[in-house]
Amino acid sequence: MANKTIKIAYLYEDLMNTYGDSGDVKIIRYLLKKQGYSTQIDNVSLGDEFNAFDYDFVFFGGGQDFEQTVIAKDLPRHKETLTKYINDGKPMLGVCGGYQLVGTYYKTNSGVTIKGLDILPFHTVFKADKRMIGDTRYMSEWGEVRAFENHSGQTYFDDSDKLHPLGEMIEGYGNNPQDHVEGLRYRNFIGTYSHGPLLKNLNVANAIVKMILSWHDERVSA
């Protein structure tokens, strides 16, 4: 009998769940259930052991500066496994803080630099005078996306040949006020500022489910 359990790693669920980002995981679970799959969702938190390749999907939600400072001290333990997982094209979604921390660094409002995992070449700088908040619309490869953003961190790509935006802005700010793009797509890693949650947009949710099932089939047959 085929393995019908999808394993999801929720990184720092107890600390990184701003603006209901856990809704993304609930939507994935619902869509998988409709296809006959059960889900096992593990909270990988401070001090926990973690091998990304044990999972079919990795989710990393958003948090405030304080929470990001706390987990930034623990996160480097997982750099090797996440680097291999992302570069191998396995599915992962990072929202807001969980997006920012995959990059090189995040400079806070107080001028403190939080080191990211430095897996992908981008950085984020907090701009206190420019809070980007409100409804957003952008065009992704899967069609239009509608969401909500609320962030003062402005994200900039350091290698635009390697990284590609998740979408082109129609309404709202996205990564920053200058570039008119939202989020990041690198292989099957998606980074985004979209709350709401993002995956209420079923075009995006179904695309991620397809990625998950493809990797699941590969993982369990290995």
C-alpha positions as CSV (number, residue, x, y, z in Angstrom):
1,M,0.0,0.0,0.0
2,A,1.4,3.4,-0.9
3,N,2.4,5.7,1.9
4,K,-0.4,8.3,2.1
5,T,1.0,10.4,5.0
6,I,2.5,13.8,4.1
7,K,5.1,15.0,6.6
8,I,5.3,18.8,7.1
9,A,7.9,20.6,9.1
10,Y,6.7,23.9,10.6
11,L,9.8,25.8,11.7
12,Y,9.4,27.6,15.0
13,E,5.6,27.4,14.9
14,D,5.4,28.6,18.6
15,L,7.4,31.8,17.8
16,M,6.8,32.5,14.1
17,N,3.1,32.7,13.5
18,T,2.3,36.4,12.8
19,Y,-1.0,37.4,11.1
20,G,-2.3,33.8,11.0
21,D,0.4,32.3,8.8
22,S,-0.5,28.9,10.2
23,G,-3.5,29.1,7.9
24,D,-1.2,28.3,5.0
25,V,-0.5,24.9,6.6
26,K,-4.2,24.3,7.3
27,I,-5.0,24.9,3.7
28,I,-2.3,22.5,2.5
29,R,-3.7,19.9,4.9
30,Y,-7.2,20.4,3.6
31,L,-6.2,20.1,0.0
32,L,-4.2,17.0,0.7
33,K,-7.1,15.4,2.6
34,K,-9.3,16.0,-0.5
35,Q,-6.8,13.9,-2.4
36,G,-6.8,11.1,0.1
37,Y,-3.7,12.0,2.1
38,S,-3.3,12.5,5.8
39,T,-0.7,14.9,7.2
40,Q,1.8,14.8,10.1
41,I,2.8,18.4,11.1
42,D,5.8,18.7,13.4
43,N,6.8,21.9,15.2
44,V,10.5,22.2,14.9
45,S,11.4,24.7,17.6
46,L,14.4,25.8,19.8
47,G,16.9,23.0,20.4
48,D,15.0,20.4,18.2
49,E,16.8,18.1,15.8
50,F,15.8,18.5,12.2
51,N,16.6,16.9,8.9
52,A,14.7,18.6,6.1
53,F,14.9,15.5,3.9
54,D,12.6,13.7,6.3
55,Y,9.8,15.9,5.3
56,D,7.7,16.5,2.2
57,F,7.2,20.2,2.9
58,V,8.9,22.8,5.0
59,F,7.0,25.9,6.2
60,F,8.6,29.0,8.0
61,G,6.2,31.7,9.1
62,G,6.6,35.3,10.1
63,G,7.5,36.9,13.4
64,Q,8.5,40.3,15.0
65,D,12.0,41.5,15.4
66,F,12.3,40.0,18.9
67,E,11.2,36.5,17.8
68,Q,13.6,36.7,14.8
69,T,16.5,37.7,17.1
70,V,15.7,34.6,19.4
71,I,15.5,32.1,16.6
72,A,18.4,33.5,14.7
73,K,20.6,32.1,17.4
74,D,19.2,28.6,17.0
75,L,18.7,28.6,13.2
76,P,22.3,28.1,12.1
77,R,22.1,24.5,13.3
78,H,19.8,23.8,10.4
79,K,21.8,25.7,7.7
80,E,23.3,22.6,6.1
81,T,20.1,20.6,5.8
82,L,18.1,23.6,4.6
83,T,20.7,24.6,2.1
84,K,20.8,21.2,0.5
85,Y,17.0,20.9,0.6
86,I,16.4,24.3,-1.1
87,N,19.2,23.8,-3.7
88,D,17.9,20.3,-4.4
89,G,14.5,21.8,-5.4
90,K,12.4,20.5,-2.6
91,P,9.2,22.5,-1.6
92,M,9.4,25.2,1.0
93,L,7.4,28.3,1.8
94,G,8.8,31.2,3.9
95,V,6.5,34.0,4.8
96,C,7.7,37.5,6.0
97,G,10.3,36.7,8.7
98,G,10.6,33.1,7.4
99,Y,11.4,34.6,4.0
100,Q,13.9,37.2,5.3
101,L,16.0,34.7,7.4
102,V,16.8,32.6,4.3
103,G,18.8,35.6,3.0
104,T,22.1,37.0,4.2
105,Y,20.9,39.4,6.9
106,Y,18.1,41.5,8.3
107,K,19.0,44.9,9.7
108,T,16.5,45.9,12.5
109,N,15.1,49.3,13.4
110,S,17.7,49.7,16.1
111,G,20.5,49.1,13.7
112,V,21.3,45.6,14.9
113,T,22.1,43.1,12.1
114,I,20.5,39.7,12.4
115,K,22.5,37.2,10.4
116,G,20.3,35.0,8.1
117,L,21.1,31.5,6.9
118,D,22.8,33.0,3.8
119,I,21.3,30.3,1.6
120,L,20.1,32.8,-1.1
121,P,21.7,36.1,-2.1
122,F,19.3,38.8,-0.8
123,H,19.1,41.0,2.3
124,T,16.5,43.0,4.2
125,V,16.7,46.4,5.9
126,F,14.1,47.8,8.3
127,K,12.9,51.3,7.3
128,A,11.0,52.8,10.2
129,D,9.6,55.7,8.1
130,K,8.0,53.4,5.4
131,R,5.6,50.8,6.8
132,M,4.2,48.8,3.9
133,I,0.7,47.8,4.9
134,G,-2.5,47.0,3.0
135,D,-4.0,44.8,0.4
136,T,-1.8,43.6,-2.4
137,R,-2.3,42.2,-5.9
138,Y,0.4,40.7,-8.1
139,M,0.7,38.5,-11.1
140,S,2.5,35.2,-10.5
141,E,3.3,32.3,-12.9
142,W,0.1,30.7,-11.7
143,G,-2.1,33.8,-12.2
144,E,-3.2,36.7,-10.1
145,V,-2.6,36.6,-6.3
146,R,-4.5,38.7,-3.7
147,A,-3.1,39.0,-0.2
148,F,-2.3,41.4,2.6
149,E,1.1,42.8,3.6
150,N,2.3,44.5,6.8
151,H,6.0,45.0,7.1
152,S,8.7,47.6,7.4
153,G,11.5,45.3,6.2
154,Q,12.5,46.1,2.6
155,T,14.1,43.2,0.7
156,Y,16.6,43.5,-2.1
157,F,18.0,40.8,-4.4
158,D,21.9,40.8,-4.5
159,D,21.9,38.4,-7.5
160,S,19.0,39.0,-9.9
161,D,20.3,36.4,-12.3
162,K,19.9,33.7,-9.7
163,L,16.8,34.9,-8.0
164,H,13.4,35.6,-9.6
165,P,10.4,37.4,-8.0
166,L,7.3,35.5,-7.1
167,G,5.2,38.1,-9.0
168,E,5.0,41.5,-10.6
169,M,3.1,44.1,-8.5
170,I,-0.4,45.3,-9.5
171,E,-1.3,46.9,-6.2
172,G,0.8,47.3,-3.0
173,Y,4.5,47.4,-2.3
174,G,5.9,43.8,-2.3
175,N,9.6,43.4,-1.6
176,N,10.3,47.2,-1.5
177,P,8.8,50.4,-3.0
178,Q,11.4,50.6,-5.8
179,D,11.4,47.2,-7.6
180,H,7.7,46.6,-8.0
181,V,8.0,42.9,-7.4
182,E,6.7,40.6,-4.7
183,G,8.5,37.7,-3.0
184,L,11.0,35.3,-4.4
185,R,11.0,32.1,-6.4
186,Y,14.1,29.9,-6.4
187,R,13.6,26.4,-7.7
188,N,10.8,25.2,-5.4
189,F,11.5,27.7,-2.6
190,I,8.9,30.4,-2.3
191,G,9.5,33.5,-0.2
192,T,6.7,36.1,0.2
193,Y,5.3,39.0,2.2
194,S,1.8,37.8,1.5
195,H,-0.4,37.2,4.6
196,G,-4.0,36.5,4.6
197,P,-3.0,33.7,4.3
198,L,-1.2,33.4,1.0
199,L,-2.7,30.0,0.1
200,K,-6.3,31.2,0.2
201,N,-5.2,31.8,-3.4
202,L,-5.9,28.2,-4.6
203,N,-3.9,28.7,-7.8
204,V,-0.8,29.0,-5.6
205,A,-1.9,26.4,-3.1
206,N,-2.6,23.8,-5.7
207,A,0.8,24.5,-7.4
208,I,2.5,23.9,-4.0
209,V,0.5,20.7,-3.4
210,K,1.7,19.4,-6.8
211,M,5.3,20.1,-5.7
212,I,4.8,18.3,-2.4
213,L,3.3,15.2,-3.9
214,S,6.0,15.0,-6.5
215,W,8.7,15.1,-3.8
216,H,6.7,12.8,-1.6
217,D,6.6,10.1,-4.3
218,E,10.3,10.4,-4.8
219,R,11.1,10.4,-1.1
220,V,9.0,7.3,-0.1
221,S,10.2,5.3,-3.1
222,A,13.9,5.9,-2.4
